[in-house]
Amino acid sequence: MAANVRNLGIIAHVDHGKTTLVDAIFKQAGLFRVNESVSDRVMDSNDLERERGITILSKVASCIYGGVKINIVDTPGHADFGGEVERVLSMVDGVLLIVDACEGPMPQTRFVLKKAFENNLKVVCCVNKIDREGARPQEAYDKTIDLFIDLGADEEDLFFPVLYTSGAGGFARTSPDGEEQDMQALLEAIVKEIPEPKVTDEGPMQLQINNLDYSDYLGRIFGGKLLRGRCRVGDRCTIVGEGGKRGNFNVTKVWIYEGLKLKEVEVGEPGEIVMISGYDEVLIGDTVCDAQHVEVLPRIEVEPSTLTMNFYANNSPLAGKDGGKFLTIHKIRERLEKEEKVSVSLKLDRSAPADVVRAAARGEMQLSVLIETMRREGFEMAIARPEVIFREVDGKRHEPVEELTCEFDDEGMGDVMEELSRRKALITNMEPLGTGRSRVVATIPTRGLIGLRSVYLTMTRGTGIMASIFVGYEPYKGSIESRTNGSLISKDPGKITKYAYEDVQERGTFFYPVGTEVYGGMIIGANAREDDMVVNVTKVKAANNIRSANSENTVVLDTHRDFSLEQALAWLRDDELLEVTPKYLRFRKKLLDHSERRVAERRSPD
């Protein structure tokens, strides 16, 4: 059976076209009927993935070509979801490395390729988007070879198969100026170059859990590549978890991937990616084996988390008024524990106080995606500003540092360099790209990356590209000023009036329009100065008998400033929280009462 199976991971930097290329492979392999209506990026089934245009969760699908079954695992390209990549690579036998013909290899390309080498995986390279304006396929190929050399590839690995592809155009060519108009060359390369699964047909069953799912009817569904033997419904198995913890169970169902769906079977064959059910307390990296032959596999190692974030129950005066269904800290903790079980890079701090859930993750995008998912499920919560995880090394404080790569139009050079300097970045390389654009590589503290993306896109007028990858811990770089504006804080509960808006807008920028319901201690805008200011935004104009025909129509109200979730998290200070509900994002002080806040400020060591 294993000879007729290929397990293939698709890896690349974010937005280099992995998921679109998978669509083209499936169409070529006849996975869809000729007249079947198929949405773009079929592997991005999650609503957030479609909205953001990125892959968040790795997913498995399969197709048949030339009598060979190809299991394809699509992986995220964003560094924050690197844990997904690491777990996937342990269940495939080769990878398809996608490199953008315009951008060439980027930081995440280095990360995923390094992981592929560590897992001794065969690499087939696709220089993708060759039909795009500004594509430089030969240059992208040359830079990919440089990357292989830089990562210490063997001489044999340098002669990797390469194809020139367009996921959107639906073709794969053996040379940049080839004439092929379909994906046949790529499918043939996969079958020929990707090795058969390294498995043992006979012997007691053994697999490592790389994939988790959940069914309301069957409970936890879990699986991975069947490394030895066969898996049958009714088999008695032992599962070995963290710290050697063991459990026994009977396999109740077995599935394999067929197309985009799971197909129930009686027997899973060696080399196949199978999913099974029958046990609930399961984590990524656990070993499942025959109960009579327990052999534990090494656990999957992932890069460490670099950020933590505190989740609180929403206790504001408007709690529960925006359609939230889950408001208590117990429900929030329960949901995050469920997420921890399926994510290898999210960890909860069990030593945190009872009224807070502290989660550690890879980056702010991973956390913002989780928060956005929870608010859509009906959760309400209050969230503190993300904090980096420090380490003590030889009695000195060290912090996580990342390698940042930026590409932007040359006219934005001054602003970008000034912002990077303010965030304690150290420039390691700068090169003109010859197209009126430049590339800058720098090492930057993870603290400096919080909120940088939105600022950077504004500076580069939306044309800038940035990506970062964790490189290790270095001595503390000094304080980074998060923001220069204080907060405008609502004095009383009520609704923002036009009269008050006119009066207060001279002091700063509003975050909400006239008519928005507010409460005491809620932050309604940014002060033009550094310090906080309590303002009355609910006051109404005193009634009198004197009328003015024009006075109330002459003042033009400034537009309020809207925030995305990532921007809102970056804007917070340490004494502030972001109130997240299914409908609204609200800024607030941790202490809503003004007098309590003044007492706390006086007691503060700063």
N, C-alpha and C positions, 0 to 999 in steps of 0.2 A: 504493500500500500504506500509506504513512504516514498517509493520511487516516482509515484504519480502525484506528488504533492510538492508545492513550493510555498514556503512561508516568507513573505516579503514585507518589510517595513518601509514606509515612505518618509524620508527625513529631509528637512530643509529649513532655511531661515523663514521667518514669518513673511507671508505675502509673496513667496516665490512661485506659487501656483500648484502646490501639491494636490489639493482637493479637486481642482479643475482638471488636472491631468488624470486623476483617478476616474472622473466622469468619462473622459475620452477612452480610457482603457476598457471600462465596462461596456461602452457602446460598441467598441470594436469586437469585444468578445461575445457580443450578442446577448448580453444580460437583459436588455430591454427589447420589447417588441418594436417593430419598425414604426407602428402607429401609436406607440405608448407615449403619453405625456410625462416628461421627466423634468423635475425642477433642477436648476443649476446647483452644483455642489451637493450632490445627494448624500454625501457622508457627513455634512454639517447639518445634522437633524435638529439640533438644539436651537431654540428661538434666538438666544443671545449670540450664538455662532453666526447665524444668518445676518443679524443686525450689525454686528461688528466686522463681519467679513473675515473672521479668524477661526481656526480650529482650537477648541478648548479641551475636549475629551477625545482620547484616541479611540478609534472604532475599527471593527473588523468586518470585512465583507469578502466574498469570494467570486471567482469566475472560472470557467473551464476554457482552456485553449489547447488544441491539439491533443486532447485526451488527458491533459495535465490540469489538476486543480490548483489554482493560485489563490492562496489566502492573502489578502492585502490589508495591512494595518496602517491607517492614516494617523499621523501624529501631529501634535501642535508644533508650530514654529516659534511661538513666543517663549522667551526664556523663563517667564514666570510659571509656565506649565512644563518645565523640563522634567519634572518627576514622572509625567506621563510618558515622555520619550524613554526614560531609563527603564521603566517597567516593560515597555513594549519590546525593546531590543533584546530582552532576555528570552523572548519566545519566537523570534524569527531567525532565519538562516542566512539572510542577505538583505541588503537595503538598496533602495533606489534613491540616490542623492540628487535632489533637484537644485540647480543653480540658475538664478535669473541671468539671462544673456545681457541685460543692461547693467545690473548692479554687480554681478560677479559674486564670489563668496563673501558672506557677511558674518558678524560675530557668532550668531547662532549656528551657522553652517559649520564653523570650527567646533562648536560644542557637540553637535550631533555626530559629526564625523569622528571626533575623538572617542565618543562613546561607542561608535560602531567598531573602531579599531580595538578598543578594550574588550569587546565581545567577540573579536576575531570573525567579523562578518564580511562576506564578499560584497563589494560595492559596484553597482552599475550607475554611471553618472548620466543625468539628463540636463543638457544646457537648454533651459526652457524659455519660452516667450521670444523665440528667434524672429517672429514676424512683427514684433513691436518696433515702433520708431525709436531709433537710437540704440538698437540691439548691437552688441559687439561679441558675437558668439565665440570667435577664436580667442579674443582677449579673456573672456570669462573662463574658457577651457584652460588657458595658460595659467591663470591665477589659481585655478583649482589644483593643477599639478603642483604649483608652489605651496599650496596649503597642505597637500599630501606630504611633500618633503618636509615642511615645517613641523608636521605632527609625527615625523619619524617613520613614515611608511617604508616597508621593505621594497626592494627593487621590483619584485614581482607585482606588488600592489600598484606601482606607478603605471603599469600598462593596463589600466582599468578600461572596460568597455565604455564608450561614450556615444550618446545619441543626441541629436539636435531636434528639439520638440516644440510643439505649441499645443497646450491643453485646450485653449479656446479654438484653435484651428483644427484640432483633432488629427495631427500628423506627427510622425517620428521619422527622422531622416538620419542616414549614416554619415552624412556630411552637411555642412551649413547650406550649401547650394544644391542639395539633392532635390529630386522630383517627387518623392513619395508623398501620397496624399492621405494615408491612413496610419494606424498605430501598429501595423503588423510587425515592423522591425523591432519595436520595443517589446512586444509580447514574445517574439522569438528569442530576443536577448535574455529576457527573464527566465524562460524555460531552459535555455542553454547555459547561462552563466551563474544563476542562483543555484547553489547546491541543494541536493535532497536533504531532508531533515536528518540530523545526526541522532538517530534513535536506535533502540534495541527492540526488534519485533517481539522476541520471546522474553519471558520472565515476568516477575510481579509488577503490577501497575505502579507508575510513579509520574507525578507532574508537579510543577510549581505554579502557584496561583499568581497570575499576572492580570487577570481581568475579573471585575466584579459587577454584578447587576442585582436588581431586586424585583421580585414579583409579589403582588399582593396575595396571590394564591399559593405560591410555593416557597415564599421567603427568599432567603439569600441564594443567588445563582452565582457560581464562581467557576473559574477554569484557567486554562493555559495550554501550552503545547504538551501533548502526551509524549513524555520522554522515553517511556519503556512500557511494554505490554499493552493490554487492551483494557478499556473501561466499559463495564457492562452494568445495566440496570440491576440493582440488587446486590452488587459487590459490597463486601464489608471492608471499610477503609479506615485508616487512622490519619488524622490531620495534626501536624506539629507546628505550633505557632511560636511567637516570640518567647524567649527564655525557656524553650523546650516544653511549653505547655501543650498537652495532648488531649485529643478528643476522638471518640469512635463514632462512626455513623454508617448507615447503608445508603448507597446511591439510589435516589428515587427517580431521577430523570437524567438523560444524556442528550445533549444537542451538539450539532456541528453547524458551521456557517454555510449557507447556500444562498448565493446572491447577497442581498442586503438583509436577509432574515435568518433566524435560527430555525433549523430543521431538527425535529425530534427523531432520535435513532435508538436502537437497542444496544449497539456496540460502537464505541469510539476507537478508531484504529490508531496505531502508533504513528507519530509524526503529525497527526491532525491537531488543529486548535479546537479543543472541546470545551463545553460548558456543562456543569453538573449541578445538581441540587441534593439536599439532604442534611445540611448542617448550617447553622446560622452564625456562629462566632468565628468569622473568617476575616483575615487581613491579607493584603497584597504581600507576597513573599513567603506565605506559609507553604509547607510541603504536604501534598496528599499522596499517600502510598498504600499499598496492600497491607491490611492489618497484621498479616503474618510476617511481613518483611519491611520493617520500618527503617528507612534510610533517609536522613535529613539532608536537604540541599542547602547550600549557603544562601543567606537572605540577600535580597536585592539591595545594593547600596545606592543611595541617592545623595545628591548635593545637599548641604545643610540649608535650613531656613535662615533667612536674613532679617525678616521683619516680624514684629508682633503687633497685635491690635486687640484692644479691650472692647468687649461687647457688654452693654448694660441693658436692663429692661427700660423701656421708655416710660418715664414717670412724669412727663410734662403735663400741663393742664389740658392739652389737646390729645392726649393718649387715647386711642380707641375710636377717634372721631373720623378717621380717614379710611375706614373699611378694613382695618387690621383684624386678623382672626387670632393670631398668636402673640400675646403681649408679655407673658411672664418670662423670667430668666430661666425657669425650668424648661420651658418649651424651646427657648433659644439654645440652651445647652444641649438638649436632646437632638436638635437639628444639626448642630455643629459636630456632635459625636457621630452622627450618621455620616456626615461628610468626611470625617476623619477616617472612617473605615474604608472608604473607596478612593481616597486621595493619599498617595504616598508622601506628598510634600506638605501636608497640613497636619500640625500637631497641636493638641490642646494641653495647656499647663494645668495639671491636676492640683497644684499647690496654690492656685489663685483663690482669693476670697470668695465666699459663697454668692455674693451679689454681682460677680463679674465672671465672664468667660474670656480667657486670654488665649488667642489662637496665634500660632507661629506659621508663617508661610514664606514663599519664595520672593514675592514682590507685591507692589500695590495693585497691579492689574489682576493677579490671582484673587486678592482679597476683594476688589471691587466687583469682580464677576460673581463671587460667592454672595456678596451682599445684595447685588441686583437680583440674583436668582431667588434669594430668601424673601425679598420684598414682593416679588411677583407671586410667591407662594402664600402671601398674606401675613408675613412677619412684620412686627414693628420693633425697633430697637434704637438705642443710642450708642454711638460709636466714637471712640477717642481717636486722636491722630495716630497714624502708624509710628512705631518706634523701632529702631534697629536693635539687633541683638549684639551686645558687646561681649568680649571675652577678656579674661585676665591672662596675660602671657608674661612670665618673668616679672610679676609685680606691676606691669604696666597695662593700661587699658588699650585693647586693640578693637578695631571695628571692621565690618565687611567692606570690601572694595571691589568695584566692578570695572571692566574694560568697556568704555563707551565709544561707539563709532557714530559719527554724524556726517551726513552729506547734505549740502545746502548750496543755494545760489550765492555767488561771491559777494553780492551787495549786503548779505546778512552777516558777513564775517565779523564785523566789529561788535555787533550786539551779541552774537553767539559766544565769542571769545570772552567778552566781559561777563556774561552770565555764568559760563563755565568756571571762570576765575573766582567769582563770588561763591560758587558752590564747592570750592577747594579741589577742582579738577587739575590734574597735572598732564599737560599735553605731551604725548610720546611720539606722535607722527602727524604731519600735515602735508597734503599733496593736492595739487590742482588736477582735476579730472579732464581738463581740456575742452569742456563744453560749457564754460561759464559757471561751473560748479566746483566745489572743493570738498575734500574728505579730511576730517580731523579725527584722530584716535587719541583718547585720553584715559587715564585711570582716575576714577572718581569715587568718593565714599558713597555707599548705598544711601546715606542720609541726603546726599546732594541730588539724588535722582528723584526723590519724592516731590511730585508736582512739576518736574522739569518738562515732561512731554508736552503739556498744554502750552506752557510758556514758549517752548522751542517752536512749536507749530505756529504760534502767533508771530514770533520773530521772523520766521522764514516764509510767512504768508501761506502756510499749508503745504509748501513744496519740499520741506525738509524731511529727511529720513534719519531716524535714530534707532540704535539698538544697543543693548548692553548684555554683558555676561559676567557672572560671578567669577572672580579670580583668586580670592583668598582674604585673609585678615592682615591688616597692617596697623601700625601705631595710630592712635587717635589724631585726627588732622586739625582739631580745633573747632570752635563753634561756627555754625552756619546760620545766618539770620534767615528765619523762615519767611517772615513778611514784615514790611515796614509800616503797614497801616494798623491802627487799633480798630476796635469794634464800636458800632453804634448799637446800643442796647435799649430795648424797649422798656419803658418805665412801668406801664400799666397794661392790663389786658384790654382787649377790644379789637377794633378794626382800624387799619391805616386809613386816615382821612386825607382828602385832597389838600385841605388847609394845612395839616401838619406836614405833609409831603413837601409842599412848597417851602415851608419854613426850614425843614431839616436838610433838604437836598444840597444846600450851600455848604453843609458840614462834611459831606462825603458822598458815597454811592449807595443807593438802595439795592437790596436783593429781591424785593417783592413789590408788586404793583399796589396801587390804591385799592382798598377793599379787602386786603388779605387779613385774616384773623391772626392776632399775635397775643403773646402773654408776657408778663413781667420776667425779665431775664433772657428773653429771646433776642438773638442778634439779628437786626433787621438790615444792616448795611456795614460798609467799611468806612471808618473815620478817615478824613484827609490827613490827620496827624497820627503819631505813634501810639498815643494813649487811648484807652477806652473812654467812651462818653455815653452817659445815660440820657436818653431823649424821650420826649413825649410825642409819640406818633399817632395817638388816638384822640388828640384834642380837637374840638370843633370850634368853629368861629362863633363868637358871642352874637346873639341875635340883637339887632337894633332897628330903628325905624328909618335909617338913612339908606337909600338904595343907590348903587352905582351901576350904570349900564355896562361898563366895560371892565371894571377893576378885577373881576373874578375870571375874566377870559384872557387877560394879557400875559399871565405867567405860564411859560411853557414847562411842563414837567419833564425832567430828565428820564431817559429810559432806565429801567432797572437791569441789573446784571444777572444773567442766568448761569448756573453752574452744572457741569456734568458731575457724576459721582466721584470720579478721580480728582477733578479740580476741587470739589468740596472737601475731600479728605485731606488734600494738600494744604488747603487754606487754614485749617484749624490750628489753634495754639494749644498749649498743654492744659490750660484751664477751661477749654471749650469742648463741646460734644456736637456731633452731627446726629440729628434726629431723623431717622429713616422710616418712612411709612409707605404703604402701597401707592400713595398718591403724591406725597411731597417730601422734599428734603428741607430741613430747617436747621439753622445754626442756633446754638444756645450756649450759655455759660453752664459749667458743671453745677455751680451754686446759683440758683435762680434768684434768691433773696438778696437785694442790694446791700443790706446791712451786714449779712453773713459774709458776703464777698469782701467787704471792706475789712472786716475782722481778719479774714483769712490772708488778705494781702499784707496787713500789718505784721502778722505772725510769720510770713514767708521769709526765709533766710536771705532772699534776693532783695 
